[in-house]
Amino acid sequence: DSARVESLQRMLQSCLPNEEELDRVTRTAQRLFGAPIVLVTLVDRDRQWFKSCIGLTVRETPRAISFCGHAIVQDEPLIVEDALSDARFADNPLVLRKPKIRSYAGRPLRNSENFAIGTLCVLDRKPRRWSAEARQTLDDLGHWVEAIFATTHLSHAQRTALAELELAKQDATMDPLLHVWNRCA
């Protein structure tokens, strides 16, 4: 888990997309699934926090009680059709108290280093069956979030490379002793 958390930290330091891009995905998921809660989460060592959030007033929870902490260790989405009937979650405070989660579907999200750093998850306050078509839709939306992560990371890398190129160009055209232009660019 340490390598995964370090990868998440590098991603956070380099650049993350703004919430509006991710909010488009969560709004779309909410409309498609008719669910009261949809999240894009990031999971570190001790907590999960919500990069995009519809339906909750909190912005993070401890990882120890999160469903997403279970989802990121799987290759496939974690589907819990009825949390009260699932031994892993039946006594979870998120199930027994607000927000009273009964159904959870979380699709692990991978970053450019291929680490599962969070989830796109759909939560409901009532049990829910997840058809093959609904699972495919969740997977497609998860790919959309990963594309946003990749595009943002790439554009940050491109901006960094262009800035470094500009500095190298200035260094090549300045006299190092006199700090004047030594030739035309």
Buried (B, 14 or more C-beta within 10 A) or exposed (E): EEEBBEBBEBBEEBBBBEBEBBBEBBEBBBEBBEBBBBBBBBBBEEBBBBBBBBBBEEEBBEBEEBBBBBBBEEEEBBBBBBBBEBEEBEEBEBBEEEBBBBBBBBBBBBBBBEBBBBBBBBBBBEEBEBEEEBBEBBBEBBBBBBEBBBEBBEEBEEEEEEEEEEEEEEEEEBEEEEEEEEEEE
